Amino acid sequence: IPSADTMHVGDVARFQIPAAQLSGRSPSEIRWSLDYFSMAAVIDSLSGVVTAVAVGGTDVIATDPLLTSPCPHVWKAIVIVR
C-alpha cells in the first residue's frame, strides 16, 4: 500500500504490505528496496519509508528473504516522481 503512487521531489511516504497478503509473516521480516536509486531512496529497509529525490519512476520492492520456497515472495509498487 500504495500499489502505485505519485510523489514530488522531497516527499516521504511509508509503504506497507496489506495485512491480508502477509499470510502469517511479520512486517519485520520484510525488506524494502528500489529498482532505480537515482529517483528515490529507501530511508530504512525495515520500515518501507521512501523519499523521492529526482524526477522519474521506480519500483518500490518488498521482499520476504526468509521464505523457504524456491524464490522469495516479492511485492512491487510503481512510484512516479514529479
Number of C-alpha atoms within 10 A of each C-alpha: 13 16 15 13 15 13 21 15 15 14 13 17 16 14 19 19 17 12 12 7 9 14 8 8 13 10 16 10 14 24 18 23 22 21 14 13 16 14 21 29 19 20 16 13 16 15 16 22 17 22 20 26 19 18 15 17 21 20 20 26 18 23 16 20 14 13 13 9 8 6 10 12 14 13 18 20 19 17 21 19 21 15
